[in-house]
């Protein structure tokens, strides 16, 4: 199963555009002249899991956290700008472009409009020249700034197997207007390579630039760019594979796609985030790291991600806290940093109605041995005062992100396999669940949970927002000694 080529059918014609009754507002962002005026008053309680009453185009200004898929986020000095795949709940497909929204705090998002009118002509022409029909929508943009130039990469695909292109738009403003500046890499079935979609770009400390991209066919590829142009350094270069996916016999264990790459200057390592499985259900995020931008990237167990092996840690996956239906499709992430703090953003789909797509931004924390983990709850700009040991005693909800690989793709992807919370009680005497054979300690914001089977969870405690019950709470996130992610909420 090839994820992106089946996206339209799988979403039930959810991808959207708005050419009718639309204009460009002078900056290059397209706006709908029939749209209603949104309120300027923000209340976090107004953010809902589902939004059928806001789905049609007359409410596009209210789409701030909604209809979010495949985001790419950067801070521009005043705002965080987010660019994403053009897709919306219950809307017919029309020729459209990249969604644009912005926020000052990563919580209150303002929907701005669309980056262009219609799909980029250069990518469309490549697909047509090779006998295909371009899809009516642009996927998986990536935003970055080089000097005074904003570079917005995009992917355009078709219904023809692996006939896709990644192109570049440039502007002097995050609001546009955007100019087509060439194709970076293209793919077609006759070439042994991955699908040319899902771009992300890394700038190394020495100024080199690399694009990481790919989906489904042959893993994730890396391609060196010319920093001056943002295009491929070598004409017609497709790059080389740096990540694959596990196999059982001759059957792949599912999809691999949507790379995201960062360099952590403090840890002096490169981190490669990759999405596994089907976007509507099991979609989850894995991560590997390397001392070099070209790899090898290794996982928690030191396994090269380019080997045919499913990798850990899995730092985000479909999950369910108490009293809520849960979230699935939690992947294709954007990872970004501001003022020394890292964040991860991606879509989330309410398990009770999986075709809705909501913005999810989570704070990233770093373990003592240098692995990124994410908060179990979405970011809500909660003040981080000191957490005391006395506050930890009592009942928690604990989730073990223990998703297991099932051989094959097909039917195994129909269930989200929600990782479900169970209650855990931390006693004032240092016991867990009233069992003296299980103990906990707390120091320097790290909670250590010692289980009787020899498993140890080392998790970082912070203050968060309980989105299931809309109140402040304590949360923890971390890994156990087997590399499995552990989440908690109190």
N, C-alpha and C positions, 0 to 999 in steps of 0.2 A: 504494500500500500504506500503510495507516495503522497505525503501529507498535503503539500501545497497544491498539487494538481487536483486534489479532491476537495479542496477547501470550500469551493462554492457549493458543491452538492451537500457537503457535510453540514454546512451552516444553514442549509435550507434557503438559499438565496438571500442571505442576510447582508452581504456586502452592499454598500450604499454609495450614492452620489447625489448631487443636487444641481444638475445643469439647468433645469427649468426654474424660472423666476430667480435667477442668481446673477450677481454682478461681482466685480472685483473692487475692493474698497480703496484702491489707490496704492496700497502697500504690496499688493500681490496676493494677499489672502482673500479667498473668495467668500462672500457672504450671501445669505439667502434673503431676498427682499421681502419675502412673505413671512419671515420669522417674527415671533412675538418677542417682546422685551423681557429679559430676565431680571430678577430682583438683585440688588446689590447687597442684600443682607445675607450673611452666611451663618448657618447654624449646623454644627456637625450632626445633629439629630436628623437633619433633612436628608442625609446621605442614606439611601436605601439599597437593599440588595437587588431589587428588581425595579424597573422604571418604565413599564409599558405605557403609562400615561404621558411620558416625555419622548417616546420613541420616534414620532413622526417629525418631518422636517420643520414644521412650524415651531418646534421647541428646541431647535439646534443650539440656541444660546444656553440652554440648561443642561447640555451634555457634559459639563465639566469633568466629573469622574466616571462618566458612562460611555459605552461603546468604545472601550479601550482595548486594543489588541496590538501586540508587538511594539511596545513603546521604546523610544530612545529619548533620553532626557539630558540636558546640560544646563548649567547655571550661566546666565549671560551678564550678571552684574546687578540686576534688579529682580529679574524673574528667572524661575526655572521654566524652560521651554520644553514641551513634550511633542514629539512627532510620532505618528502611529499609522498602522495599516488602516485603509479606508473600509470600514465595515460597521454596520449598525443593526441592531435588533429589529427584525421584521420588515426591513426596507428592501425594495427591489434594487437590483443591480443596474446602475447606469454608469456612464463614463465619468470617472472622478479621480481624485488625487489623494494627497497625504493630509491626514487630519493634524490640526495644530491647536494646542492648548497651552496655557501658562499658569503659573502659581508663584506666590511670594513665599509660601510656607510648606509646600508639598502636601497640603491638606485641602485647601480651598482652590479648586481648579476652575479656570475660566476658559470656556471653549471659544476659540478665535475664528475658526473657519477652516478653509482648505488652502493648501500651498499653491495649487495651480488649477487651471481648468483642463480637465481631461488627462489622459495618461501621457507621459513624456514621449515625444515623437521619435527620438533616436532609438529607444528600446523597442518601440512598436514597429519601427521599420525593420530592425534586425529580425524580429519574429516573422514578419510578413515576407521578408526576403528568403526565409528558410521554410516557407510553406505553411506557416501557422497563423492563428488568429490571436492577437493579444487579448489577455483578460481585461475585463472592464473594471480595473482597480489596481492600485499600487500597493505592494506589500513591504513590510519590515524596513522602514527607513532608518538611517543612522545619521545623527547630527554631530558635527564637531566644528571647531574654529581653528583656522590656521592663519596667524597674523591678523589681518583685518577682514579676512574672507570666511564666511560661513559655508561649510560644505555639507550638503544634504544628499546622502547616498540613498538609493531606492532599488527595489527589485520589481521587475515586471515579468510575468510568466504567461503561459498559454495552456490550452488543453492538450497540446502535443507534448509527449513525454520529454522531459528535461530540456525543452526549448524555452530558455529564459535568459534574462540579461540584468546585470547590475550596472546602473548608470549614476552619474553625478550631476547634481544641481548646485549652483553657486549663487551667493548673494552677499551684499555688504551689510545686511540686516537680518536678524532672525525672523522678521516678518515678511521677508521678500522685498521686491519681486525676485523670482528665481530664474536663472538662465541655465539651459541645458549645456553641459560642458564636457560631454563625451560618455562613452561606455567604458567601464573598467574591465569587466570580464563577461563572457557569454558562454552559454552551454547549449548542447544539442545531443541527441541520442547517439549519434555516430562517433562522439568523442568520449573516451573513457575518462570520466571526471565526475565531480559532484554537480548538483543542480545549482545554477548561479542565482541564488537567492540568499536572504538573511545576512547582509553584510554588517561587519563591525570593524573599526579601525583602531590601531594602537600607534601611538607616537612614543618611541623609546627616549630615554634620557639623552641619548646622543643625536636625536632628531630623525632617526630612521622611521619610516612608516610602513605598516603591514596591514593588509586586509585579511580578515578571517571570514569565511563564508561557507554555506553549503547546507544541504538537506537530503536525507533519504538515500540517494544512490550510492555514494561512496564516501560518506563521512564528512568531516570538516577539513577544509583546505586553507592554506596560508599563501598569500600572494604579496610580494613587495611592491610598494607604490613609489611613485616619483613625488616627493614632498612639494615640489613646485607646482605640479598640475593636479595632484590628487588622483591621477590615473595610474595604470600599470606602469612600472618602471621599464618592463620589457614588453614590446608589442606581442599580442596573442598569447601571453603567458597565462596559464591556468593555475599555476602554483603547485604545491604538493600537499598530500594528505598528512594531517597531524593528529587526527582523532577518528576512531571508528566506533563500532558497537558490537556487543557480544553476540555470538552465534551458538546455536545448538544443532549439531549436524549441519544441514544445509539451510537451516531456517533462521532468519534474523530475529532477534528478540524484541524488535520494535524500532521505532523511528529515532533518529539522532539529528539534531538541527540547531539553528538559532544560537550560534556562538556569541559570547560577549567576552571581551578581553580587557584587563586593566593591569597597570603596574603599580604595586604598592611600594612607594619610595622608602617608607620606614622599614619595611621588611625586606626590601630589595629583591622581590620576586614578582614574576608574572603569573596572573591567575586567569585561567580559561574556564568560563562557565558555559555549560552546554545543556540544552533541553532534550529530554527523552520522552518518547511515546506520543500518543495521540492528543491533539490540542483540546478536544472537547472533554476528555476524561482523565487519563492517568498523567497527563503532562506534569513533569517534575524537573528540577534543576540539579545537575551534578557539577562538580568543580575539580579541577586539577591545577597543578602549579609547576613552575619551571624557573630555572636561573637564566634562561635565554628566551627571547621572544619567539624563536623558531623551534623551541622545544628541545628535548622531549618533555611533554607535560605528564606528570605522574600523579596518581591518586593517593589516597590515605595509606594504602598498602604498598606504595612504591611501584605500582603497575603502570606501564606506559599506556596512555590513553589511546595510542595508535594501534595497540593490540586489540584483538577481538575479544574484549572482556568488558562486562558492565562495570562501571567505576563508581567508587564512593569517595567522599561523602555525598549523599543526596541531601541538600540543605533546605529544599522546599518541595512539598508534594501535597496532593489533595488531603484535606484534613477536616476534622469535625470536633469542635468543642461542645460541651453539654448545652442542651437547650437551643440548638441551632441545627439547620439542615446540613451545614458544612459547605466547603468550597472545593471545586475541582478545576482542572485546566490551568493549574497555577505555574506557568512557566513562560518561556520566551522573555528573558529578563533584560533590563537595562541596568547597568551598574555604574554609579557615578559618585564623585566625591566633592564635598564642599566644606571648607574650613577644617579639614582633617577628619571629617566624619564621612563614612561610606554608606550608600543606600542601594537598595535593589528594588526595582519596580517591574511589575508584570501584570498581566490580566489575571482575574479570578472569576470563576463562574459559579453562581449559587447552585448547589446540588439539586435544589428543588425546581430549578428552571435553568438548565445549562446553556441556553442560547443568549442569556444576558451576559455582558462582559464589563467588569468593573475595574477601575484603577486600584491597584494595590502597591503601596510604597512601604518598604520595611527598612528599618535600620540594620546595618551590618555590624556585627561585633567580631572580634578576632580572638581566637583561642590562644593559650600560652604557647602552643607549638605552631602558630601561624596559619590556622585555617579560618576562612570566613564562615560565619553562621549568621542566620537572620532571625529577627524577632518573630515570635509566633503571632503577634498582632500587628496590624497596620500602623504606620507612623501617624501620630496625632499631635505632635509638638508638645508633649507633656514635659513639664519641668523635672529635671533629674536631681532631686535632692537625695541625700544619703539614705540608703536602705539599711536598717538595723537588723541584727539577728533576731530580736524579739518579734519583728514583723513577719518573719518567715514561718513561725510555728502556726500550724493549723492545716486546713484542707486545701489542697491544690488539685488542678486538673493537669494531668501529664500525658503527653503524646510522644510516642516513639515512632519516628519516621522509618518504619521497618518494611516499606514496600518491597515485595519479593518479585524477582524477575520470573515471568512465566514464559516458557518457550513458545515461539510463534508470535504473529502479530494479530491479524484478523479479529476473531471473537474475543481475544484476551483484552482488547482495548475498549470494549463496550462498557465495562465497569470502571468507575473512578478509583476503586480500591481506597476509599477514604481511611486515612490514618486517624483512629478514633481515640478521644481522651478517656482516661480512667482516673478515678479519684486516688489521691495519694495524701496521706496525713503525715506531717512533720511534727513530731512530739517535742515538747519543751525539754525532755530528757535526752534529746539527740537521737531518738529512735525513729524509724519509718514504719508507718502502719501498725504501731504498737508492738513491733517485733524488734527485740534488742539485738537480733542477728543482722539487722539492717540499720545503718546509721547515717547521719548527716552532719556536716560541719560547714562553717561559713567564715570566709576571710577575704578581704579586699574585693568585695562584690562577687566572689566566686563561691557558688554552692557546690559542694561535693556530696554525691549520693552514693553510698556504698551498699551494694546489694549482696545477698547471701550466696548468690551463684558466682561471685567473683567479678561481676560487671561493676564498673564505676562510671558514673555520669559526672562530668565536670561542666557546669553550666554557669553562665553569666547572668546576674540578676539586675533588672532595671525597672523603672516605673513605666507603665504603658497605659493604653486605653483599651478597655474591654469592649470591642465592637459588637459582640454578641449581646451584651447587656447594657451598653452605653453608659459606662462609668469608668473611673480610673481604677487601676489594678496594679499588681506586681506581675512581672513575666520573667521567664528565664529561657535561655537558649544555649546550646552547646553540643558537644559530642561525647559519646561514651568511649571507653577504651577500645572498642571495636570499630570506631569510625561512623557510628550511627548517630544521626541528629536527634536531639531530645528537646522537646518544648514543654513549657509549663506556664500556668496562669493561676493566680490567686486573687 
